[in-house]
Amino acid sequence: MSPLGKYYIGAGVGSLLAIWLLPGLISWLVVIGLLAAPAVAYFMLDESQRKRLRRIRRRGIGS
């Protein structure tokens, strides 16, 4: 399994646990944080870093 897939599974499990264990608004804030963290991190990269990341991901798809 790819590292990205592991992150998605972990975020999904963390989101379900947050909704189940935490009260109302706090749980939804945790869910939004878990799902938004990778997008924010991606947009903080420079353009050259994004290109490198895309190239590495494409190379990993065929293996």
DAJO-V863775 format. One record per pair of residues at least 6 apart in sequence whose ideal C-beta (glycine too) atoms are under 8 Angstrom apart, sorted by the first residue. I is the first residue (numbers start at 1). J is the second residue. If there is no record, write none. Layout:
I|J, I|J
This chain:
2|60, 4|57, 7|38, 11|34, 11|35, 14|30, 14|34, 15|30, 15|31, 15|34, 15|35, 18|26, 18|27, 18|30, 18|31, 18|34, 19|27, 19|28, 19|31, 21|27, 22|30, 42|50, 42|53, 45|53
